[in-house]
């Protein structure tokens, strides 16, 4: 995490696995057909710090919006009385146009007499894909001399509260990654920082660019959908496909005579036919006598020759009863993922109380502050319930676009689910 004056930046925090993301509201615009940046779901930040004893010089800059932006920050600190001197420099460039993302960063520092230097840059952008995209990413990395260099760069699939990572850097030199992105919500993330250091050196120099092309002939023309099933019923996931015409489709050569192959996955791990599961190598996955452990994340990878196209990630929630949990049913709170997410006008969440008792449901921002009380704490019957959030706060005003959390509480238990609010669309 980028630090300034030894303290965390004063910005909202969102924890993703072991990473901490800084979120801020920036003006944004469209990227290209089929790809759009989620309003409010971005930050571009750069920092340089030099510290010599009690003397500190810190420079920070945040991009005013998405688009072409560059900054070079120089910081100098001189404590002559103690012979300490520090000088740091940080450069960051970003660019977003109709169908390309680009970011690069590097830094250098010098410190003597026990002084320290540090610098960092961070970019986190949520973007939505509504039609299949072919992406091509190319990154270049030059290792720095500082031992404290930290570099992360990836694209993450944020569907259904799960995180599927596509790394954008594999080591020194060039890394190229290409493939297809199905409809969903994604995040481009880059964190490049160093320090505090007490000598001369360089930060890792890193640059990455991603280009998107709307796929003219996707293998999948009907994506699977989230499912909510009761135990002992049959659950089906299905993808619809179309065989592309011969020739070149968006830069990829395909042949009409080539057969499609299918591979269904759960939790991104290949499934096999057997027992209650069938159809793993067809366009329809069937789970008979559905059980609670079948809950989870599913997708289907469709292949034709060298073209590999994953479906959207979808979630199966299995309920142990049709209304009131039976003996031996769930003993803890359960809450489905909000749907839709991201949303513009409203989103709905379904939850189950294992027993009657007081319960509450709140909307929180990324700082943990309550934005809206959807359900005041009070008595509620056991069973399944639904609640709707219209994206407004307690005063009835539209909440800013961004990431929010729904928190369900009952007794000493609580469950939290993330939801992405795209804000009012005009």
PyMOL commands that set and color helices and strands:
alter all, ss='L'
color gray80, all
select helices_A, chain A and resi 80-82+159-161+292-294
alter helices_A, ss='H'
color red, helices_A
select strands_A, chain A and resi 3-4+7-8+12-16+19-23+30-32+35-52+55-62+69-79+84-96+100-112+116-129+133-142+150-157+164-167+173-181+184-197+201-202+205-214+220-222+227-230+235-238+240-241+247-249+252-254+261-266+269-270+277-278+284-287+296-304+307-310+314-319+334-335+347-353+357-364+370-380+383-389+402-410+413-421
alter strands_A, ss='S'
color yellow, strands_A
deselect
rebuild
show_as cartoon
